[in-house]
Structures are given as C-alpha cells and as structure tokens.
Amino acid sequence: MKKIYTLLTIAAFLFPIKGFGNYIISPYNYEWCGTSFPTYYVSANFSITETYIYGNSGFTKNQTSETLIITLPAGLEFKTSGTTASVTANVMSSPEVIIDSFKFNSSTQFTVWITTTSNNFDYNTIYFNKFEIRAIAPIENGIIRRGASPNNGTFKIDNSASIPGAQAFGTFSARTPYSYSSSIVDQLLTTTTINQFSINNPILRITINGTGYCGSKITQFRFSATGSDGTDSLRNISKAKVYYSTSPTFNNSTASLFGTADNPVSTNFIINGVYLTNVPTIYFFLCYDVPGDAYTDEDGNRLDASLTSFVINGVTITNMSTPSPAECRRIVPSAFYYSISSGNWTDNLWSVTQGGRRVIASPTGPALSILIPAP
C-alpha cells in the first residue's frame, strides 16, 4: 500500500546544546507530518564534544573498550540492516579517543565500544553518522539518548557512566496534519481605558480552532478599524500589531509577534506574517500602539476593530463568528511624573507637577516620566 504524507516535513535543526558537564551535544531534530505509519526514514547525524579536558573531565582517560548504549523510545526505530550508519572520532596523528566497534542490539538500541588513551590534550568529538530513523506510530518529542541504568553502558564522561543521561541527541515527533474547523472574534478589555504613550494594547482576540497539529500556515489578517463602535481617528493608532499565543489571555512577554502595520493610513489594513500550526487551538491578538498626541476627548477617543478575513494555506477565511464584536476601548490622558531628585530612579522622589510636592511612589504603569534634576 502506498504511503501518503501530507504537506510538510520539517527539516532537521542542528543547534549545539551545552551539557550540564564538560561537553556539548549537537543534536538532530525532526518532525514527520502525516497519518500513515511507518514513516520514511531520515538520516540522523549527531555528536558529543568535550569542552574541558583536564583531569577526568570530558571523555575520561584510560578506558579500554568501554560501552556506550544509545536508545530510542517506543514509536521510533532504527534501520538495522542495509544501513551505512557509523560511529567515528575526530582523526588526529595521535588519537586520544578510539571507536573500537558498534552494533545494533535491536531496532531501538545500539552499543558503541570506546577506548581512551592516557592523554587528553585535545577537544575530542564522537560522531554518530547516518543513523536512519523512522516513526512507527504517532509520537510527541521522543528523544534519542544514552540509555538509563542498567542499559547505559560503562563508558565514562566526566568520570561517570550515567552522563549525559536524559539529555537528547535528538528529538523526534510524528504528528497528524492540522485541519481548520472554526474561528471566533472577541473584543477585549472594553471596560479598561488606554493611555496615551502606550504600546501593545489588546483590541481583538481571534481564536482559531482545528484538529491535528502540523502542516498548515497562517499568513495574513485583514482588519477594519471601523469595527462596531468605530475608531474615531487613525491618528490614535501609531502601529497595529498581531501577536499569537497558546494562552487565551494576552501577555506581551510570552506572546510571539506575527506581524505589524505602521501608521495605518486607511481604516482597512492588512498584517502579513507566518505562523506554522503546531497546536489544535491558537489565539491571535490585534494590538494598537497609541501615540502621545492621541485624542482623549469623549467625542474622539474610541479605538475599535473588526476582522474582515484571514488566510490559511492560501485559502481566505471569512466565516468567523462575531467578526465585529460589540463595544470599543477609549483613550485617556497619560500620567506625567517629574523627577525632583538627582538620585536613583527608585528613590521615590517624584512629583505629579514640575517642582511640586513629593509623591510616595516611583512611576509605574503607562506614564511619561520627565527627568528634571533637583536644584
């Protein structure tokens, strides 16, 4: 039966990961996106390198044909026959690490026999080359690692046969493709005002629901600043931004930026970006930056928006629930604080008027702080 894999294979990521000891691991990570198993094999290359070579640090000296056992979790397997997999060490005129041999014990485990000499003058690397791995069932973040005792072997790193333990030589996932099902738009924080001189003020939340995880891409949102109540003036918006998060509550410190539109010149504006699906439900937030000269009078201080459409996998979606939710947010004047001290920011020597009396607080929240040294 022919195997079909949907849309995507996410490429390997080869970023070094510092160990907790005197070594560094260069892992191989991969994700399959499909519904048929077993998947195709990928050829994995990974390595471990000494970063400190004195005493018994790094690859411990004076070891003779000691064993290092590498394992895969359930759901993954090695190709054990007809493979070109190998284990090597960096080649030098006087080798300090010698790979004696290796063999597959099963489809989820192999053993390497390693010898080290009495010298440890060089930063040595052990390379695991062209190990073919595939998924035989759905799996999330399965790691290739040194086996846990008693299946870890006897080869010592930092003078311990348990290192690097559960640290991953690679992480593998086999996930089902994402399929869009519905979306809904909410107006956020309508009872909370927005200050002048403020940024990342959430206006709309767009909840996009689906099934599965991988293989889909959201690339565009089209908005109208008119909304249900209407934005009174585009000069009240210095920048429009879209963030995304797995949390339904907006937090600028944890959300990721999707895209921006600087100084919108039309009530209809587009924000482009790229989000690759990896969860069934994801939240997008439209936020406005508000300039210092934004209108604050009741007849001109409204901020609002509606969602016209968004694009997923090249398809424009317009059937969102409540695309133009009721109500709006209003702008109020920013608070001003004047320094009446030449000391530190935290000295609490601040006034709400220039040369005025001291207030018992340092400036916090959306405020403009004006530093005027005390006479």
C-alpha positions in Angstrom: 0.0 0.0 0.0 1.4 3.4 -1.0 2.1 5.7 2.0 1.0 9.3 1.7 2.4 12.1 3.9 0.6 15.4 4.0 2.2 18.8 3.2 5.3 19.0 5.3 8.5 17.6 6.5 10.1 19.9 9.0 13.8 20.0 8.4 16.4 19.0 10.9 17.7 21.6 13.4 21.4 21.2 14.2 22.0 23.6 17.0 24.6 22.8 19.7 23.2 22.2 23.2 25.5 22.8 26.1 25.6 19.9 28.5 25.4 20.2 32.3 29.0 19.0 32.4 32.2 19.4 30.3 30.7 18.6 26.9 28.4 19.9 24.3 25.8 18.0 22.2 25.0 18.7 18.6 21.5 17.1 18.2 19.4 16.1 15.2 15.7 17.0 15.5 12.9 16.1 13.1 9.1 16.1 12.7 7.0 14.0 10.3 3.6 15.3 9.4 1.2 12.5 8.2 -1.3 9.8 9.0 0.4 6.7 7.7 2.9 4.6 9.6 5.6 3.6 9.4 7.0 6.8 8.0 10.0 7.1 5.7 13.5 7.0 7.3 15.5 10.1 7.9 19.3 10.1 8.1 20.4 11.5 11.5 23.8 12.9 12.3 24.6 13.9 15.9 27.7 14.3 18.1 29.1 15.0 21.5 32.3 17.1 22.1 34.5 17.7 25.1 34.6 21.3 26.4 37.0 20.7 29.3 39.9 18.3 29.1 41.8 18.3 32.4 41.9 15.5 34.9 39.0 13.1 34.2 36.8 15.8 32.7 35.3 15.3 29.3 35.9 11.8 27.9 37.6 10.2 30.9 41.1 8.9 30.2 42.4 5.3 30.4 39.3 3.5 29.4 39.5 0.2 27.4 36.7 -0.9 25.2 34.0 0.5 27.4 30.4 0.6 26.2 28.1 3.5 25.4 24.4 2.4 24.8 22.1 4.7 22.8 18.3 4.1 22.8 15.1 5.2 21.1 11.7 5.4 22.8 8.6 3.4 21.7 7.2 4.8 18.5 10.6 5.2 16.8 13.0 2.6 15.3 16.4 2.4 13.7 17.1 0.8 10.3 19.4 -2.0 11.4 20.2 -3.7 8.1 21.4 -2.3 4.8 22.5 0.8 6.5 25.6 2.9 6.3 25.5 4.1 9.9 28.8 4.5 11.7 30.4 5.9 14.8 33.7 7.8 14.5 36.0 10.1 16.5 38.0 13.1 15.2 41.1 11.9 13.4 44.5 13.1 14.7 48.0 11.9 14.4 47.9 10.6 18.0 44.3 9.6 18.6 43.0 10.0 22.2 39.5 8.5 21.6 39.3 5.3 19.5 36.0 3.8 18.4 36.5 0.0 18.6 33.2 -1.0 17.1 29.4 -0.6 17.3 26.4 -2.9 16.7 22.6 -2.7 16.8 21.2 -4.7 19.7 17.6 -4.1 18.4 15.6 -1.7 16.4 15.6 0.7 19.3 19.1 0.3 20.7 22.8 0.2 19.7 26.1 -0.2 21.6 29.4 1.5 20.9 32.7 0.2 22.3 35.2 3.1 23.0 38.8 3.2 24.2 40.5 6.4 25.5 44.3 6.8 26.0 46.2 8.2 28.9 46.4 11.6 27.1 43.6 14.2 26.9 45.2 17.2 25.3 42.7 17.8 22.5 39.0 18.6 22.5 37.6 15.3 21.1 34.3 14.6 19.4 32.4 11.4 19.0 30.3 11.5 15.8 27.2 9.3 15.1 26.8 9.3 11.4 23.8 8.4 9.1 21.7 6.6 11.6 18.4 6.0 9.8 15.3 6.6 12.0 11.6 6.4 11.3 8.4 6.6 13.3 6.2 3.6 13.5 3.4 5.3 15.5 2.4 8.9 16.5 4.9 10.3 18.9 5.5 13.7 20.6 9.0 14.8 21.4 10.6 11.4 21.5 14.3 11.6 22.3 17.4 9.6 21.3 19.6 9.4 24.4 22.0 7.4 26.4 20.2 4.5 28.0 19.0 4.7 31.6 20.7 2.3 34.1 21.2 -0.6 33.7 21.2 0.0 29.9 23.6 2.9 29.9 26.9 1.1 29.4 30.3 1.6 31.1 31.9 4.4 29.1 32.6 7.4 31.4 32.1 11.0 30.6 33.2 13.4 33.3 34.1 10.2 35.2 30.5 9.0 35.2 28.9 6.2 33.2 25.5 7.8 33.5 26.3 11.0 31.6 24.8 12.6 29.5 21.7 10.8 30.9 18.4 12.0 29.6 19.9 14.9 27.5 18.8 14.4 24.0 21.0 13.6 21.0 17.9 14.4 19.0 14.1 15.0 19.4 11.5 13.4 17.0 7.8 13.9 16.6 5.3 12.3 14.3 2.1 14.4 14.3 -1.2 14.5 12.4 -1.9 17.2 9.9 -3.8 20.3 11.0 -7.3 20.8 9.7 -9.1 24.2 10.2 -12.7 24.0 11.7 -13.8 27.3 13.1 -12.9 30.8 14.4 -14.4 33.4 16.7 -13.5 37.1 17.3 -13.8 38.8 20.8 -13.4 42.4 21.8 -11.0 42.6 24.8 -10.9 44.8 27.9 -13.8 47.1 26.9 -14.1 48.5 30.4 -10.3 49.2 30.7 -9.1 52.5 29.3 -5.9 53.0 27.2 -3.3 55.7 28.0 -1.5 57.9 25.6 2.1 57.0 25.1 1.3 53.3 25.4 2.0 50.2 23.4 0.6 46.6 22.9 -2.9 47.5 23.9 -5.1 44.4 23.0 -8.2 45.2 21.0 -9.4 41.9 19.4 -8.7 38.2 20.2 -9.1 35.8 17.3 -9.5 32.2 18.3 -8.7 29.7 15.5 -9.7 26.1 16.1 -8.9 22.9 14.3 -7.8 19.3 14.6 -4.3 17.9 14.4 -1.1 19.8 14.7 1.2 20.3 11.7 1.5 21.2 8.1 -0.7 24.4 7.9 0.4 28.0 7.6 -1.5 31.2 8.5 -0.1 34.1 6.5 -2.4 37.2 6.6 -5.1 39.0 8.6 -7.2 41.8 7.1 -8.9 44.2 9.5 -11.1 47.2 9.6 -10.5 49.9 12.2 -14.2 50.9 11.9 -15.5 47.9 14.0 -18.9 48.1 15.7 -18.4 51.4 17.5 -15.7 52.8 15.3 -12.2 54.1 15.7 -12.6 57.9 15.8 -9.3 58.8 14.2 -6.4 56.8 12.7 -4.0 59.3 14.3 -4.9 57.5 17.5 -3.0 54.4 16.2 0.7 54.7 15.6 1.1 50.9 15.0 -1.1 47.9 14.7 0.3 44.5 15.6 -0.8 40.9 15.7 0.6 38.5 18.3 -0.1 34.8 18.8 -0.1 32.6 21.8 -1.4 29.3 23.1 -3.0 31.2 26.0 -6.4 32.9 25.7 -5.1 35.7 27.9 -2.8 38.3 26.2 0.7 38.6 27.8 3.2 40.6 25.8 6.1 39.0 27.5 5.1 35.5 26.4 3.2 36.1 23.1 5.0 35.9 19.8 4.8 38.7 17.2 3.1 37.7 13.9 3.4 41.0 12.0 2.8 44.8 12.2 1.3 47.7 10.2 3.0 51.0 10.9 0.9 54.2 10.9 -2.2 52.7 9.2 -3.4 55.2 6.5 -6.7 53.5 5.8 -9.4 52.1 8.1 -8.9 48.9 6.2 -5.4 47.4 6.7 -3.5 44.2 6.3 -1.0 42.5 8.6 1.2 39.8 7.0 3.3 37.2 8.7 3.8 33.5 9.1 2.5 31.1 11.7 3.1 27.3 11.3 0.4 25.4 13.1 1.6 23.2 16.0 -1.5 23.0 18.3 -5.2 22.5 17.6 -6.3 25.9 19.0 -4.2 29.1 18.7 -5.0 32.7 19.8 -4.2 35.8 17.8 -4.4 39.3 19.3 -4.7 42.6 17.5 -3.0 45.3 19.5 -2.6 49.0 19.0 0.2 51.3 19.9 -1.1 54.7 20.9 0.9 58.0 20.3 1.4 60.8 22.8 -0.9 63.2 20.9 -3.9 60.8 20.6 -7.3 62.3 21.2 -8.7 61.9 24.7 -12.0 63.8 24.4 -15.1 61.7 24.6 -16.1 62.5 21.1 -12.8 61.3 19.6 -11.1 58.7 21.8 -12.5 55.4 20.7 -10.4 52.5 19.5 -12.1 49.6 17.7 -11.6 47.0 15.1 -13.2 44.1 13.2 -11.7 41.1 11.4 -12.5 41.0 7.7 -10.7 37.8 6.8 -7.6 35.7 7.4 -5.6 33.4 5.1 -4.7 29.8 5.9 -2.9 27.6 3.4 -3.7 30.1 0.7 -7.4 30.0 1.4 -9.2 33.2 2.5 -11.5 32.6 5.5 -14.4 35.0 6.0 -16.9 32.9 8.1 -15.6 33.8 11.6 -18.2 34.1 14.4 -18.8 37.7 15.5 -16.2 39.2 13.2 -17.2 42.7 14.5 -17.8 42.3 18.2 -19.7 45.0 20.2 -18.1 47.9 22.1 -14.7 49.6 22.0 -11.8 50.8 24.1 -11.2 54.5 25.0 -8.1 56.6 25.3 -7.4 58.7 28.4 -4.5 61.1 29.1 -1.3 59.6 30.2 0.0 60.3 33.7 3.1 62.6 34.0 5.8 62.4 36.7 8.5 64.9 37.3 11.8 63.9 39.0 12.6 66.1 42.0 15.9 64.3 42.8 19.2 63.8 41.2 19.4 60.3 42.8 18.3 56.9 41.5 15.0 56.1 39.8 13.9 54.1 42.9 14.5 57.0 45.4 10.7 57.8 45.3 11.4 61.5 44.9 8.8 62.2 42.3 6.0 64.8 41.8 3.0 64.9 39.5 3.8 68.6 38.8 7.1 70.3 37.9 8.6 71.5 41.2 5.6 70.1 43.1 5.4 68.1 46.3 6.8 64.6 46.6 4.6 61.6 45.8 5.3 58.3 47.7 5.8 56.1 44.6 8.1 55.7 41.7 6.5 55.9 38.3 4.8 52.6 37.3 2.4 51.6 34.5 1.7 53.7 31.4 3.2 57.1 32.3 5.6 59.6 30.9 8.5 60.3 33.2 10.3 63.6 32.9 13.7 63.8 34.5 14.3 67.3 35.9 17.2 67.3 38.4 16.6 68.9 41.7 18.2 72.4 42.2 
